[in-house]
Amino acid sequence: MKLINILLGQRKALLLLVLSINVLVLAGCTTQVRGWAGPAIADNTAYIVTPGEKLLSLNLEARSRGEPFPSAKEWQFPAEKDKKLGPAYAAPLVHNDTIYLGSYQGVLYALNASTGQQRWQFPSQGVIGNIVGSPMIADGTLYVGAADYYAYALDANSGELKWRFPAGNKVWASVVTDEKGTVFVASLDHNVYALDKQTGERKWVFQTNGAIASAPLYAKGVLYFGSADGKLYAIDAATGQKQWDYDAESWIWGTPLLNQGTLYVASLKNDVYALDATSGQPKWPQPGRTGGSISAAPVLVAGVLAIAAQDGRVYGFDPATGLGKWTYTAEPKAEIFASVVSDKDMLYVMPFNNRLIALDGRTGTPKWVYQTAN
């Protein structure tokens, strides 16, 4: 239960934090672990991790018609009935013809996107620390953080280790890069580190007063990220100097969304904010409100700002005013920790009810539901 001590940097909403990360805390105390990985969508295909700890490749057209699984071009990994990936908190990464997936058991897999055949795994034997954040790829290098306090840089084609960087605590967040050869690593040790892309050597470090569990957003020379100290930070990516911070009075867990100079972020206190990206000043008269804590990142789809909450609902807001446009409630009702994923005018969501649900992003109306195997 060391995680509780890590998060004591939170000033105003510790109870909310403990409740929201309960699934991960329990992972350190029992073998009964339930992941919450969201879907990845690419080329009319959804890649999901089931409660039965299998990675499925789902053809969206076949799912919309309710065809039995597997239809043509669908597969599962591992293919063997008695084998499992283990639970997953990180959504798969789709890059070209490869799927990269990190397991909470501490193994990173690279699979052929068309067939599900394994190309490599890291490490080739044994495990690293638990993987919570999705892997990220840039210029042929795959980056992933782990609970063994390290961020890893691997050759994306072979899985060979290039370097690893030791943080001061678990690295739950996905790693981020810029266009100038810098890698950014956020850790539960309260810090964001800037590293040389080629060597992993540290360039600078920025410290907050709380754990950082999700990936920063990099945009036009600025890093935006939330901390368990209740603040959203904007810092200069080249120097690590703070430009501004905004006090949300509760942990902003999900990665912010930037659109046309406005940052959209949500907190564990059920609030959704629109902030000026240059100054950090609020743009809406008051925050948008949901009925549950929010660990997910917001997305824009069909002119709607959509975000999932832990009360089992997906909320659609007017991005200009923050007023509600629609609400979808999972049936049967179940918590939603993972971010929704947008594709064209559709949203895809995975609550804790063993289902992948396709919603019309304009109205929140469900179009089809696929029930996964347990």
N, C-alpha and C positions, 0 to 999 in steps of 0.2 A: 504493500500500500504506500510505497514511497511517493507516488504521484500526488497524493494529497499535500505533502510537504512542499513539493515543487511549486504548487499553485498558490501558496500562501501570499504571493505578491499581489494577488487580487485584493483591491481595497473595499469594494462596495457590493459585490454580488457573489461572494464565495459559495453560498448555498446553491445558487443557480448553476455555477460551474461544476460543483461536485455532482449534482443531479445529471447534468448534460453529458459529462464524461464517464458516467457510471459504467457503461458498457466496457470502455477501455480499462477502467480501474479494475473491474472484475476479471479482466483478462490476466492480470497478474496474480490473481488469487484462486482461480479455478480453471479446470480444463474446459468448462462449458463457455465457449466464446462465440459470439454472434457478430460477424462483420456487417458493415453497412455500405459497402462499395456501391457507388452509383453506376449507371450505364455509360458506355462509350458508343457513339454513333458515327459511322463512316460508310459511304458507298451503299446506302440503303440497307445497312446491317447494324444490328445492335449487339454489343458484346457485354454480357452480364455475368456476375458471379452469383450462383444460386445459394440458398441456405444449405444445400447439400454439398457445397464447396467444390462445384464444377464451374468451369468457364464455358459459357454457351455462346455460339455464334448464331444469331437469329436473323433470318431474312424478314425485313419489315413487311413486305407485301404478303408473305406467307402467314405471318402472325396476324395481320389485319383480316385475313380470310379464315383464320381459325384452323389452319391445317395442322395435323399432328406433327410433332417434332420427332425426328429431324426430317425436314423437307429437303429439296435439292439445295446444295451449297451450305447446309447447316451442319454443325459439328459440336462436340463437347470435348473438353480437356480437363483432366485426363480421360482418355477414351475407355480405360478399363473400369469396370463397375466398382471394384473394391478399392480404387485409388482416389485420393482427394487432394486438392490444393492446400487445404487448410482455409481458415476464414480470411477474408480480404476487406480492408477498409479503404483501399485505394482503387479508384476507377482504372480500368485498363487504359493504356496509351496505344493509339493506332498511328503508325508512321509508315507510309508507303505500303509495303506488303507484309509488315511485321506487327504483331501484337506484343506489347511488353506489359507484364503483370507482376506486381509485387505481392507476396503472401505475408500475412501476419506471422507465419511460421519462420520467416527470415530467408526466403528464397525468391529470387527474381527470375522470371521465365521470359524467353523470347520464342514466339510461335509464328508459324506461317499463317497469315491471315486467311488464306483461302482454304487451307486443309486442317489447321489446328495441330500440325506436326511440330514437335519441339525442335528448335534450332540450337539453343543452348540454355544453360541455367547458370546463375551466379549465386553463391559459389558452386563450383562443380560438385563438391562434396561438402557436407555439413551445412551450416546456416550462419547468417549474420544476425543482427538484432531484428526485432519485429519491424516490418515495413508498414507504415501507416499512410504516407503520402504517395501520390501517383508518381511514377518515374517521369523524367523530362528529357528530351533529346534536342541537341543543337550541334550542327556541324560534325555529325558522325560520332558524337560522344553522348552516352546515356548517363544521366545523373539520378541518384536516388539517395534518400536519407534513411537512417535506421535507428532503432532504439538502443543500439550499442554505442551511441554518442558519435557515430561517424556519418559523414556524407561521402558517397562513393562516386567516382568518375570511371566509366567503363567504355571500352570500344563497343559501339552499338552493333557491329557486325559479328563480333566474336565473343563478347562478354568478358574480354580480358581486362583486368584491372589496370587503370592508368595511374590513379592516385586516390588517396582517401584523406579526409580532413577530420581531425578530432575536435568536436565541439565540447562544451562543458556539461551537456546533458543530452537527453534524447532528441533526435531530429525527426519530428512527425511531419513537418511541412515538406511539400515538394520544393525542389531546388529550382532557382530562377536564373536566367542569364540575360545579359544585355548584348548590344551589337559591338561592344568595344573590348571584348575579351575578359569580362568579369562574370563570376558566378556568385550568387547570393544564397546564403544558407541561414535559415531561421531555426532557432532551437528553443526547447523548454528551459534552457539556462538563462532566458530573458534577452538573448542577444541575436542580432543579425550580423553575419560575417560577410565581408566582400573578399573573394578569393581570385587569384590569378587562374584563368581558365586552363592554361597549359600545365601548370605545376601544382595547383592547389595551395600555393603560399598565400598567407593572409595579407590583405591590403589595408583594411580598416575594420573596426568593430563598432557597432552602435548598441548601447544598452538601454533597455526599458526596465520597468519595475514589475514585470510579470512575464509568464511563459508565453511563447509565440508558437502556435500549433498549426498555422496554415501558411501557404505560400504567399509572399509579398506579390504585389502587382508592380511590374516595371513598365514605365511609359515615359518616353521623351526625357530621359535623364533623371527621373524621380522614382523612388520606391515608396509604395503605399502599403501599410500593413497594420493589423490590429494586434493588441497585446492583452494579456489577462489583467493588466493594470487598468483596464477600462478605456484606453485611449486608442485612437487611430492616428498613425504617424505618417508624415510625408518627409522623406529625407533625400538629400542630394546623393544620387547613386555614385558619383565620382569621388566624393569626399566623406560621405557618412554624416554630413552636417544636417541637423534638423531644420526643416523649413517651416513646419507648423505641426501642431497636434490638435486633435478634437476629443474632448472628454465625453464619451457616450455613457459613462457611469456603469458600464457592464462590458464584459469581454466581447469584442468584435472578433469572432472566430473565422468566419468565411473570408476568402479572398475578395477584395473590393472589385467592383466593375466600373470601368471608365467609359463614358460615352459623351462626346462633344463637350468636353470640359466639366462634366459632372461625374462625381464619384458616388456610386450607390453601394451602401454597406448595411449590414444588419447585425444585431446584437443578441446576446443570450437573455436580454431583458425584453424580448419580443418586439423591438423597434426596428424600423427600416429608415435609413437616412439618405438624403441627397445633399451632397456637399460640393461646394466650389473647389475644384481640384487645385487651383492656385492659392487660395486663401484658407480653405478649410471651413468657410462659413456656410451655414445651412441654407439651402435653396427652397425648401418647402416650409410653409407656415408652421407645421408640426410634423413629427415623424409619422410614417405609416405604422400601423399597429397590426400585429397578428395575435393569435391566441396561444402561442407557445414559443419557447426559446428557439433561436435560429442558429444552427451551426453551418448552414449551407450558404453558398454564394448566390447572388442574384444573377438572372439572365434577362436579356431583352429579346422579345420575340413578338413579331406582328404588332409593334407599337405598344406592347405591354411589358412592364417590369414584373417578372415572375420570380417567386421565391418560395421554397418549401420550409415548413416549420415542424417542430417536434410534437405539435398537437395533432398531427396527421392530416394537415391541410396544405394545399398549395394556394398561394394568394397572388392575384394579379392586380397591380397598381398602375395608375396613370403616372408615367415617369416625369411628367411636367409638374404635377400638383401633389402627388402622394395619395390621392384619393383612391379608394378601392374600386376595382372594375368587376372582379369576379372572385369567387372562392370555390375551390374543389376540395371535397372531403373524401379521403380514401375509404373504400368500402371492401371488406370490413375495416373499421378505423384502426390505424396503426401509426406509430411514430415514423417520422421521416427525418433522418439525419443527413443523408446525402443530397448534393445539389441536383436540381433538375437539369436536364440537358436539352438544348434546343436544336432543331434541324428544320430549316425552312420555316413554316408556320406552326410546327408541331413541338410539343414538349413531351419528354419522357421522364418518368419518375418511378422510383423503387421504394415504396414504404416497407415497413417491417411486416408485411402481410403476404410475402411470397409471391408478389406480382410485379410485372412490368406493365405500366399503364401509359398509354398514348393519349395526350390531351390536345385539343385544339387550342393553340396559344391565344387566339383572339377572344375566346369565350370561356375557356376552362372546361369545356365539355369533353368527357371521355369518348374516344373513338373506338378503342379496343383495349382489351386486357388479356395479358398472357400470364397464366398461373404457372410458376416454376415448380419443379419437383423439389421435395424436401431433402 
